[in-house]
Amino acid sequence: MNNNFQKDRKDRKKRLRLHCGIVLFGLTIMLGATLSHVPAKQSNESHEIKSDYKVKDKKAETAKNNEAKKKAETAEANAAVLSMWNHVLVNPWNKLPENFTVDLQQLGDGQAIDKRAYPDLQAMMDDARAQGLSPVICSSYRAPEKQEYLFDDKIKRCEEQGYSKEEAEKVAATWVALPGTSEHQTGLALDIVSSNNQTLEKEQEDTPEQQWLINNSYKYGFILRYPSEKSNITGISYEPWHYRYVGRETAKIIHDSGICLEEYLDSLKPGTK
């Protein structure tokens, strides 16, 4: 009987070991299957993150390239505008080239203007006269010799007023441009006055002709070149009779913005916002 008991006991142990082995084997397989899926999921997530970074980098690079392209195109367009014939800048700090020439259209009474500006000038004068006004062009294109004479004459008159030679030259330069720095030499500038008041004085601004021109000349491509509040920029004292042709589009921008030609051209230069 003891032998049978011991034999049963050994059989139970074998069955128990076999059962435990089967359970452990099953658990091992289950754990392995579970673990085998974890790296794949992490790998997919890592791949997705890398892909997102690549997309973002691509977008950033594209935006940067587009911005650079836009800046280059703007700079090229601005450079073209700066070089336009009707945008030539002449002031105390910018002299005309010595070989500068202009093809003139004679206006009568010894006056002349750049041929390319003539159609707009004629339209402006015709429309002013249609309003019952009587504008008169008293000065237009000037040869270098004429500008030299006017400057010297202004110095002489200043000296007669009590200025020293040096002081007279400085004062004269605020009213009459030095030869080579006068817009009148470009063929794009005109002094226009009222037929009823042909003096080049501040009171000229009160004439009906000047009031009309100040408010309408930009529509024809002309600007009041030397506004009273811009003398420190233009280098020339206020002249409510001096008009400069810059073209209709530019004239409207300058008029609407309340700026002068120097400010407009400076806004187109590289590095200017």
C-alpha positions in Angstrom: 0.0 0.0 0.0 2.8 2.4 0.7 4.3 1.6 -2.6 1.0 2.5 -4.4 0.8 5.8 -2.4 4.4 6.8 -3.3 3.7 5.9 -7.0 0.6 8.1 -7.0 2.5 10.9 -5.4 5.2 10.7 -8.0 2.6 10.8 -10.8 0.9 13.9 -9.3 4.3 15.6 -9.2 4.9 14.8 -12.8 1.5 16.0 -13.9 2.0 19.2 -11.8 5.4 19.9 -13.4 4.0 19.2 -16.8 1.0 21.5 -16.2 3.3 24.3 -14.8 5.6 23.9 -17.9 2.7 24.2 -20.2 1.5 27.4 -18.4 4.9 28.9 -18.4 5.3 28.1 -22.1 2.0 29.8 -22.8 2.9 32.8 -20.8 6.3 33.1 -22.6 4.6 33.0 -26.0 2.0 35.6 -25.0 4.7 37.9 -23.5 6.9 37.5 -26.6 4.0 38.4 -28.9 3.2 41.5 -26.8 6.8 42.6 -26.7 7.1 42.1 -30.5 4.4 44.7 -31.1 5.9 47.4 -28.9 9.0 48.2 -30.9 7.0 48.3 -34.1 4.6 50.9 -32.7 7.4 53.0 -31.3 9.2 52.7 -34.7 6.1 54.0 -36.5 5.7 56.9 -34.0 9.3 57.8 -34.5 9.0 57.7 -38.2 5.9 59.9 -38.1 7.7 62.5 -35.9 10.7 62.5 -38.3 8.3 62.9 -41.2 6.6 65.9 -39.5 9.9 67.6 -38.9 10.8 67.1 -42.6 7.5 68.6 -43.7 8.0 71.6 -41.4 11.6 72.1 -42.5 10.5 71.9 -46.1 7.8 74.5 -45.6 10.2 76.8 -43.7 12.8 76.5 -46.5 10.1 77.2 -49.1 8.9 80.3 -47.2 12.4 81.5 -46.8 13.1 81.1 -50.6 9.9 82.8 -51.5 10.7 85.7 -49.3 14.2 86.0 -50.7 12.8 85.9 -54.2 10.2 88.5 -53.4 12.8 90.8 -52.0 15.0 90.3 -55.1 12.1 91.1 -57.4 11.2 94.2 -55.4 14.8 95.4 -55.4 14.9 94.9 -59.2 11.6 96.7 -59.7 12.7 99.6 -57.4 16.0 99.9 -59.2 14.2 100.2 -62.5 12.0 103.0 -61.1 15.0 104.9 -59.7 16.6 104.8 -63.2 13.6 106.2 -65.0 14.3 109.4 -67.0 11.6 111.4 -65.2 13.0 110.4 -61.8 16.4 112.0 -62.2 17.3 113.7 -58.9 19.0 117.1 -59.1 19.6 119.1 -55.9 22.5 120.7 -54.0 23.9 117.3 -53.3 23.2 115.6 -56.7 24.7 117.2 -59.8 23.7 116.4 -63.3 26.4 114.5 -65.3 28.5 116.9 -67.4 27.4 115.1 -70.6 23.7 115.3 -69.8 21.5 116.1 -72.8 17.8 116.5 -73.3 15.6 116.4 -76.4 13.5 119.6 -76.1 10.0 120.6 -77.3 9.8 124.4 -77.9 6.8 126.0 -76.2 7.0 129.6 -77.5 8.3 132.7 -75.8 11.7 131.0 -75.6 10.4 128.3 -73.3 11.1 124.6 -73.7 10.5 121.2 -72.0 11.6 117.6 -72.4 9.5 116.3 -75.3 8.4 113.3 -73.3 6.7 115.5 -70.7 5.1 117.8 -73.3 1.7 116.0 -73.8 0.9 116.1 -70.1 2.0 119.7 -69.8 -0.3 120.7 -72.7 -3.2 118.8 -71.1 -2.7 120.5 -67.8 -2.5 124.0 -69.3 -5.5 123.4 -71.5 -7.6 122.2 -68.5 -6.5 125.1 -66.3 -7.5 127.6 -69.0 -10.8 125.8 -69.5 -11.5 126.7 -65.8 -11.1 130.4 -66.7 -7.5 130.6 -65.3 -4.5 132.2 -67.0 -1.3 130.3 -66.0 1.9 131.6 -67.6 5.2 129.6 -67.9 7.8 132.2 -67.0 10.8 129.8 -66.8 11.5 126.3 -68.1 14.6 124.7 -69.5 17.9 126.5 -68.8 21.2 126.0 -70.4 24.2 125.8 -68.0 25.3 129.3 -69.0 21.9 130.7 -68.1 21.9 129.1 -64.7 25.4 130.5 -64.1 24.2 134.0 -64.9 21.1 133.7 -62.6 23.2 132.4 -59.7 25.8 135.2 -60.0 23.0 137.8 -60.3 21.4 136.5 -57.1 24.7 136.7 -55.2 25.0 140.3 -56.4 21.6 141.3 -55.2 22.3 139.6 -51.8 25.5 141.7 -51.5 23.5 144.8 -52.2 21.3 143.9 -49.3 24.3 144.0 -47.0 25.5 140.4 -47.0 29.2 139.6 -47.2 30.5 137.7 -50.3 30.5 134.4 -48.4 27.1 135.0 -46.8 25.6 136.1 -50.1 26.7 132.9 -51.8 25.1 130.8 -49.1 21.8 132.8 -49.2 21.8 132.7 -53.0 22.1 129.0 -53.0 18.9 128.6 -51.1 17.0 130.5 -53.8 18.9 129.8 -57.0 20.5 126.4 -57.7 24.2 126.2 -58.4 25.0 125.4 -62.0 24.7 121.7 -62.5 22.3 121.3 -59.6 19.2 123.0 -61.1 16.2 121.1 -62.1 15.7 123.6 -64.9 18.6 122.0 -66.7 16.8 118.7 -66.9 14.0 120.1 -69.1 11.5 118.7 -66.5 11.0 121.8 -64.4 8.7 124.8 -64.9 8.0 128.0 -63.1 4.3 128.8 -63.6 2.7 132.0 -62.4 -0.6 133.8 -62.7 -0.8 136.3 -65.6 -2.2 138.7 -63.1 0.7 138.3 -60.7 4.0 137.3 -62.2 6.3 137.9 -59.3 8.2 135.0 -57.8 7.1 135.6 -54.2 5.3 133.7 -51.5 2.1 135.6 -52.3 2.0 133.6 -55.6 0.4 130.8 -53.7 -2.7 132.8 -53.1 -3.5 133.3 -56.8 -6.3 131.2 -58.3 -3.9 129.7 -60.8 -1.6 128.4 -58.1 -4.4 127.1 -56.0 -5.6 125.1 -59.0 -2.2 123.8 -59.8 -1.3 122.9 -56.2 -4.5 120.8 -56.1 -4.5 119.3 -59.6 -1.0 119.3 -61.1 -0.3 115.7 -59.9 -3.1 114.5 -62.1 -0.9 115.4 -65.1 2.4 114.1 -63.7 3.6 117.3 -62.0 4.5 118.0 -58.4 5.0 121.2 -56.4 8.7 120.5 -56.1 9.7 122.6 -53.1 7.0 122.5 -50.4 7.4 124.9 -47.5 7.8 122.2 -44.9 10.5 120.2 -46.9 13.2 122.8 -47.4 15.6 121.0 -45.1 15.3 117.9 -47.4 15.2 119.6 -50.8 17.8 122.2 -49.9 15.7 124.8 -51.6 13.4 127.4 -50.0 9.7 127.3 -50.6 8.7 128.1 -54.2 4.9 128.0 -54.8 5.5 128.3 -58.5 8.1 125.6 -59.3 6.6 122.4 -60.8 8.5 119.3 -61.7 7.5 116.5 -64.0 7.8 113.0 -62.5 5.0 111.1 -64.3 1.4 110.6 -63.3 1.8 107.5 -61.2 4.7 108.9 -59.2 3.1 112.3 -58.9 0.0 110.8 -57.3 2.0 108.8 -54.8 4.0 111.9 -53.8 0.9 114.1 -53.6 -1.2 111.6 -51.6 1.7 110.8 -49.2 2.6 114.4 -48.6 6.3 113.7 -49.3 8.9 115.3 -51.6 10.8 113.7 -54.4 13.9 113.0 -52.3 11.7 111.1 -49.8 10.0 109.1 -52.5 13.3 108.1 -54.2 14.9 107.3 -50.9 12.0 104.9 -50.1 13.0 102.8 -53.1 16.7 102.4 -52.3 18.0 99.1 -50.8 17.8 98.8 -47.1 14.9 101.3 -46.8 11.6 100.0 -45.3 
